[in-house]
Amino acid sequence: MPKWAEVVLVPLISLILAAILSALVILGIGEDPVAAVKLMVTGALGSTYGWGYTLYYATNFMFTGLCVAIAFHARLFNIGGEGQAMLGGLGVALACLYIPWPHWSLALIGATTMAALFGAAWAAIPAFLQAKRGSHIVITTIMFNFIAAAVLNYILVNMLRPKGSMDPATARFPDATNLPTLHDLLAPIGINFSKAAPANISLLVAIAACFFLWVLIWRTRLGYEIRAYGHSESAAKYAGISPVKITMITMIISGGLAGMMAINNVMGESERLVLNATEGAGFIGIAVALMGRSHPLGVFLAAILFGFLYQGGAELALWTSIPRELIVVIQALVILFTGALDNMVRMPLEKIFLSIRNARAPKPERKPVEPAE
Amino acid sequence: MDYMTLIQLLDSTVRLATPLLLACLAGLFSERAGIFDIGLDGKMLAAAFFSAAIAALYGNVWLGLLAGIAASLALSLLHGLASITFRGNQLISGVAINFLAAGLTVLIAQDWFQQGGRTPSLIGGARFNPITLPFADAVEPVPFIGPLYAELISGHSILVYAAFAAVPLTWWLLYRTRFGLRLRAVGENPAAVDTAGVSVIGLRYAAVCICGVLCGIAGAYLSTALQAGFIKDMSAGRGYIALAALIFAKWRPWYALWATLLFGLFGALETRPDVIEALIGVKVQGQLLGALPYVMTVIILAGFVGKAIPPRAGGEPYVKER
């Protein structure tokens, strides 16, 4: 199969299949899919307010998508992005609450570091157990999601909650740590971006992370080792690549990326740490990474698509009787078609391309067989 | 802690362990045949919704149970299609099924009942009601044994007894029948089964279907026996706890019973903080207790307490020729 078909055609067909089924679901609950799409487009992309939310969600999904993607390259399935992002939130909260930052730019650097450290630490334990003790990383990361939720709940209720508050959340972060929104960033160059939308400078951090990950995976020695390990563990071992080292480093990067999501949702948007701040973004990262074929550019595009779906879905829930859970269904269908049923799309396509190539190529001349005498 | 408190605690342990036990046995069949299934939670959720919905619409809980099993079975077949026929990634398929169930149940519930993603409350014949075992009322005044029989053993719904009966049945099916031998073999070495002329695909589909039926019963129990109606996300991660119990039980049926009872006890203790305080003298936060099954599973997985070795061919699609 030619490369363009692999990169563009297969995901596109999977996406179309997911879209068709989603449309059938909307029809099934008695709503009009065309009207729904129109509403989603105007709601998510029709105003700078809509764009602000779309990009805000997309920022979350870029981080979690990259988190899953880098692990995929080493053939590790990190389902724990959710828990790692929760812990990242804790890191951000501690950094913002207990260090008197003079300026938001320093606070951003400090909080990003803390978020990445906390997320990475939470991913490092399952990574260590996989590398050294052979425990299946999928199961351990699932368990760590639940443990993270319990730990965070405990810490918020018993330690970080301000006195007299009933709400399981931290105090509001000091003003010096408030990140500039896209409104603040775009105003100097004359673009009037919505003030109310939560998209903030974290978007630029996320885009930078996409770029750095691309450099890491395809332009460095470590990236080569990660990919080699993902393709064939035995070959990588033979080439002197240590499975323990690659598993640990990959998962630490992966967890760090998931943790960094917290600068967007915790520091940029809510400006305090609340319970369930991640809102399932860690799981959407799986869909984003699968759809983006684990390539940073693909993840970037898929994250924006899911940001659009998320914001559009919120608008749908607001104006029609379609619940927000429609997005969960779409997300499931995308995971199903681009991930689990990949071969269902790929096998027929491969056959078609093979037959096209055979038809084009001149048939090899067959020597006439001499009749036996 | 007095005797009656203990009985009450054990009684709610049994109630909470039942769905875990059914889901755990479901996972056992699937994983023993080499198909990883992290979609247990989604299947339970779908079954919980459809059994409550059909029971609410027709007022008959048995119809509801059938609908729940059918819904769970449909998701199982989807999992089979993705992971057996199209040799896709079983873990990713499981994740997709969980989300599919989480989204579709609310979507359909909202469309059918307009109650914000829940079904109407079930009453009378639309629920599995507690069964009073024979002589339960007669022996109740007898000290010690009376309350044990009347409160703990008697007075559960039929699904609870079915779940406990499923344990020896599973053991017998897996270890004493030809089908069981083949099923275990297909999870360890599918090529050998194939060489013997037995269909790997057929066996794996059979395992996945049994898994679907058991998950269906587990889900129906949640919404028609444990509670009276479906609410959004009511499986509440029980499928994952069942998965944890399965690892804890090292993929064996009798161990699965003890593991799920243990995790059920944790669940029961979570609702009774006073009992824990009386027992160990320290106030334990409920949230931390809820995380205990997961922590214990990680410790088991890490191999610090015994070693949990999964079926060897688990997670890998079978390809006939290489």
Interface residues (C-beta under 8 A of the other chain):
Chain A: V25 G28 I29 G30 F77 I79 L129 R133 G134 S135 H136 V138 I139 T140 I142 M143 F144 F146 I147 A149 A150 V151 N153 Y154 V157 N158 F283 I286 L290 S321 I322 P323 E325 L326 I327 V328 V329 I330 Q331 A332 L333 I335 L336 G339 A340 L341 D342 N343 M344 M347
Chain B: I38 L78 L81 A82 S83 F86 R87 G88 N89 Q90 L91 I92 S93 V95 A96 I97 N98 F99 L100 A102 G103 L104 V106 L107 I108 Q110 D111 Q114 G117 G237 Y240 L243 A244 I247 Q285 Q287 L288 G290 A291 Y294 V295 T297 V298 L301 A302 G303 P310
